[in-house]
């Protein structure tokens, strides 16, 4: 989970108890497209974009200027089913209740790095998260007579402007520090139009401004074919503002570690893995405890240079949910890369299915009668990146 | 001239025998024949690729010219990287073996051990060799006889000419033996770590596994709440029962999202010391119960299997000592056989005493065991103290032993079991043919609480079904079981005979007698077995394809008070039966081989009903890279019923092809069709024929020795007869109609690091038609919403699976 995801959960809790309270927004890709193909191993990624997350890794970037950019397209598929029971209470099967899919772009990141001797600096912008969700339904009474139509539209984006610097003290040790200013707006429009003209319609528009700072520090140890990085990031001074009412957010500290291993073989293989742990149990909005649990995740991937010098990548990522285990996500990723002179082009694909039952999430208002609703969703993301060293 | 002078001056600056592959970055920078940019490029290339294979490779590097090459060729050398101590083919060999028959963890671990450290052939005897898969007792005795009469061999291939050793036996032995001399003074440290992550998203079958049990529990709860069981008129406390069922239901719901993982570490020092540990949790595992009772640590309930061992071998009369978890399978497995294979004992078993790091809790022995050898006497002694699961009565007392996959708090760790015993064999090879021996053994089992197999605790009162299950009625009661055994075996030329008989303390007997004959092209083996109705040894494996509680009331969870008790059907002990099993392998020519043909005729002693099974497989290999296998299976089985026994006839046809079409490619295809014909029964109407089949294809391409990608796809359709197939990493059950594909990448990054990723997508379609019900009380409805009825619908299940495996060796 990204550093701001905890904040987004709080924001979404303000959306009035609708089912989409679970929707965490679309997290961006914090690293390069190459890392996206290797299980999103951002803390082991050597790219200008990743250097904004892991300042010390900037010391592994090439000398001179390097610019990198990443963008993505996302296909979301969501299927809702309901379990069908016979008169004895035995499960017969699952009947499809709804099916939605949408294809949309996801802004990525642009970053620039400069390295000279022992000093490396990186600066850039990335979309931490975008909000884009539309939902509508017909509301019926107990006799299946239409009583209202409900629509929900959520949009917006959070931007992260970051700066990092790394210093190589000895050949085997680099240390780095950096920070980001995060700002953005989330807009929610919620309408309920009743058939009965005497009933008062609902029309709620909420604009939520979000801002905060993230401080980061990390260290990189290189020994032979192995590089190991570990670091910490701490959100500071986060606030949301709705109609001039400001609320403080207490967001969690996150500890991260990553490893790169060059085994040295004819495939010029690279093995990368990263791990994070976040104290999401401490998330608060104002003085209100968000009742979350601590969360963690890991990713691992491998890169091989195939015949013809095309680079093939594959990886796997697992992120635990701060809300409930049923929302834990796994991702299977793969990708290709090409290098022409100083320009590298990388493409990545990740696929992430998740399935949960309505009853598994505490506090969720029942949005179908009974407790049988099952949500199956998948996200397929296509990432494209380019980098050039001058 | 000037150029020669320049070369001569530079030559003086480079130490003789300077190896580029082992040079540091600074040393490369100091080479006068390279400019700094070239040194950096060369150093990165060596780091990335593991080193240059020859000096001419440098011309492909950016910035390198023929002049640089010439200078390097004259001044430095390129030493090849050292040969790996561990073959990267180990995983491939194991997979090919596993793909053929899908063996259990214990067999695969044993193969892996032997591939890494083969048996020193000049130090072992037929006792050791017979533990190898597809190596017959006669093969093992033949090799031992040759070693005793002609002395040690200098190469494995010289065993090829051993009298009475089949080429088939030799072929299956040669990868696991070597002529190396064990070095007991060495303390060379080696080991491996394996991590596996295994996850499935979605439903892995409505009828099987966790979803099936959840559904059955829900049905039972609903039935009790609706008053359908009339518990008020019986001695059963309905409140207590429903509390238990709801507790189990909740535990299973919580287990739905549990992913599987495993950590396994194995280490060794020289040829004498071994140790290992495994901590793992299965997909959908309930775990929760403490791994180490009484230990208050957050991780104590994270695992459902925790095993460890330390072993010591070959010192004086001590052949092997294991402390911790171990597996033991002796003689014909009637007295003691806790091998991990849940398949049947007529197939391969890991004979002897082996450490146990398998994924199964079932019958795991925890304590100490020793294999001792003094002259002609080979002895085994063992002791174990471990907790066991049991089905419990409502008052919490144990009903019967149970080895279910889903271990709720109500059933797990109910009993403590103390097991002890021994087996001594006297080798008669000094006066009779090598391979002749007699043995006696004893086994004692003491439970911390008495078993009380009471029908009243399991049977639904007042239902229409009459409980009739002799297999259950004769399960042992009390807190103690003892067994004594005798065995004998001999080999004469190319014939062998073995017998083992065991007597339980209640007077019941079990016995197996086996006779075999073989030559290079043909072998035949015949076994007679008899397991009395009263005989029940938890350390037994079913002989053929039926467990004790197959085809009993325990396959019908809706007829049990607690549907989870239906897992007793998985108890892998044999049925009370007597039967004759005949198996043969016949190589007709180089192209045609009957790989396995068997006939099994047996009588179910619980009901005195006759059954028959025949299976034959023939392989045709027109050219070396292509094989076709055609298998036919027929089974005629009679199930006891109250009035007239029912009969089922099963037929199955399987066609498989294996080919190596190009270098580095491996293609296989499997086509299967099966059908079951049942006795006409008014309950099923005209629908008394069930059938199913699938087409599976698999292609593996090797990009390089370090990287291969395997892709597979399966299409299936079933009508009442679900199917199963071996994927590359396990068995998969196929139900409904559907398609599946999977991709596996195997990447050997170095001698020390191997990776494997697997991704699976499986789509299954279940049409649900004919849901119109005139009776308003018998409608289908959504869960929790009985007023909303449901008519016909199609169910589309999508499963995703991911499996990652990381192997580190040193």
Interface residues (C-beta under 8 A of the other chain):
Chain A: X82 X83 X84 X85 X86 X87 X88 X89 X90 X91 X92 X93 X94 X95 X96 X225 X261 X262 X263 X264 X265 X266 X267 X268 X269 X271 X300 X302 X304 X306 X307 X314 X315 X316 X318 X325 X326 X328 X330 X332 X353 X354 X355 X356 X357 X359 X360 X368 X369 X370 X371 X372 X376 X378
Chain B: X46 X47 X48 X49 X50 X51 X197 X199 X201 X202 X203 X206 X211 X214 X215 X216 X218 X219 X221 X222 X223 X228 X253 X256 X257 X259 X558 X703 X704 X706 X707 X745 X747 X748 X749 X750 X752 X753 X755 X757 X759 X766 X768 X777 X778 X779 X780 X781 X782 X783 X784 X785 X788 X790 X793 X794 X795 X796 X797 X798 X800 X802 X804 X806
